[in-house]
Amino acid sequence: MKKIGILTSGGDAPGMNAAIRAVVRTAVNYEYKVIGIMKGYNGLISGDITELGARSVSDIIHKGGTILHTGRSEAMMTAEGQAKAAQIVKILALDALVVIGGNGSLAGALDLAKLGVNIIGIPGTIDLDLGCSEYTIGFDTAVNTAMDAIDKIRDTSSSHERCSVVEVMGRMAGYLALWSGLTCGAEVVLVPETGDDDNNADRIIEQIIENRALGKTNNLVVVAEGVGGSDALAKEIERVTGIESRATILGHLQRGGSPTAVDRMHAAYMGYQAVQCILDNIYNRVIIFKDGRHESMDIGEAVNFKRPYDGAMHNMIKILAR
């Protein structure tokens, strides 16, 4: 009987449980044994495991977070930690290890692949910052959570004729901010990809003053986490313009919640495809979504794939904000 290990690593993302469910039930269908590794790479290094069966993953498809728990592992950033993790995989006699997570998690998986571990990666991150895949599990839910929160903030902002500065997550990628800004009708969106000149406070204030001259009674500024400084920006806007301004940092609210249909669908496909690769003895791949299809890519290529910034959406937001 073949034995598959599965872990979730890094920041949690809605839909991780749906991916775990898909991996486990597909594997069980082919009479594979599945070992769940708790708390990400830290759990792998310490041997914190639990056996998973079809009933173990009942009623989790709709739940946010991850039943395997997760975390970031400093030990996996060292050669010693990587060697220990690879040793545990050997001791557990795992034929393959499925890793669900973002770029740091997949980079750790690549390190294990170089040590002889058979790896299948699944992209799970709300940041959408993996260039290898057009979609990452959790992004749609995070956008919808941010959109719902921003809509509510805008209601009260309109009532008080305020400027609302709302900071969303995304680490050093601006995709959450762009999608949130576009779907909520933001006047200004600040993302790290455009650099300091475009995110300059003077430029933003000039835009708000122009908006007031055009008859706008309230403004929404969406700030990506990688830009930051939302509190200071709100205070500067109010100081210069006299417009009452408030900053809201949405924070980890965006990581939680029941995954959307889009996230559940991608998670199911990716989990299923991960086991199909193992069935075909195809290893050291990452399941990706590209050109409307789920396929796999070499893990080394996937980890090192850089997505060029496309400013078309940002330009569209500026036009629609008028």
C-alpha positions, 0 to 999 in steps of 0.5 A: 500500500502506498502512503501519502503525507499531506501538510499545510504550511505558511498562512492559512487560506480559505479552501485549504480544507477542501483541498485536504478533503480532495487529496484524502478521498482521492487517495483512499479511492485508490487504496492509498494510506494518507498521513496528515502532518500537523502544524506544517513543516514544524510538525514534519520535523517533530513527527506530529502526525495523524492518519486520515481517512474518508470520514476524517475529512467529512464536513470540512469542505465549507470550513475556513482555516485548516484542520491540519493547522499551520505555521511558518517554520524557521527550522525549514530555512536551515540545512539542518532542518531540511535534512531532519524533515527529509529523514522523517519522511523516510522514517514514515515511509512516505511515497510522496508528500503533498504540500499546500501553501504559498511561495515560502511553503513551495520553496521549502518543498523544493528543498525537500525535493532536492533531498530526494523527497517526492513532492507535489505542491498545491498553491494555497495563499490569499495573496495570489503572488505565485507567478506559476499559477493564474489562481491560488486557493483562498484568493476569491474568498479573501477578496469577497471578505474585503469587498464586503467590509469595504462596502460597509465602511463606504456606507458610513463614509458616505454618510459623514462625507469622509475619506476612508483609507482601507488597508488590505492584506497581500504581503508584497503583492498588490492583487488583493488591493487591486481587486478590492479597489476595482470591485468597491469603486475606490478612487485611489489604490496603492500597490507596491508594484508601482513604486514610491512615486505613485504612492506618494501622499502629495499625489493622493491628496491632489487626487482627492482635492480634484475629486472634491472639485468634481463634486465627490463628497467621499473618497475611498483609498485602498492600500496594499499591505506591502505599501502600508502607512494607512494611519499616517496617510489618513492623518495627512489627508485630513491635515491638508484637505480638512476632510475627515479621514479614517484608516481601517486595517482589515488584517486577518479578517481576510484569512477566515470564513467559509470558502467561496464556490470558486475556492472550493472548486479549485481546491477540489480540482487541485487536490484530485490532480495532485493524487493523479500525479502520484498515481502516474509516478510523476513527482516534484510538480506543482498543480497550477491553473493556467489558460482555464485548465488545471495542470502541473509544472516542475516545482523548480520552475514554479518556485522561480517563476516571476509574474510580471506586473500588469498595470492594465487593471490599475489604469482601469481603476483610475479611469472608472474612479472619475 
